[in-house]
Amino acid sequence: MLLCSEDQPHHCHRRLVAQYLNDHWGGIEVEQLGEVPTPETHER
């Protein structure tokens, strides 16, 4: 499992790692976990 703090998938280094691993081993799946609430988006 690889985690990243980037909020936009196209800014994330995991895409590059997953693409490399998939090219060599195949069958790699990447799931976006979705938006993490921030103080601006989290309602109290």
N, C-alpha and C positions, 0 to 999 in steps of 0.2 A: 504494500500500500504506500502510495506517495501522496503527500499533502502539500498544499501550496497556499499562501496567503493572498494571492492575486484574486481580485473579484471578477475579472473578465477572463474567460477561458483562453482567448487568443494571446494573453499576456503571460500565460503560465508555462513554466519549463516542463511540466509533466507531459504536455503534448509531444515535445521533442523526444523525451525518454520513451514514451509509449510507442511512438512511431519507429524508433530505432529497434526496440525489443520486438515489435510486431514484424518488422522487416526480417529479423534474424530467426525468430521462433514462431511467429504467427499466433493467432488466437488471442491477442491481447485486447481486453475491453477497457474502455475509459468511461467512467461515469462522473458527471458533474453533480456535486452534492447540493447545489442550489445556493441561494442567497443566505448569508448568515446575518441575523439581525444586528444592526449597529445602533448606537444611541439615537441616530436620526430616524431609523426605520422601526425601532422597537417601541411599541406603545406600552405604557404602564397602566 
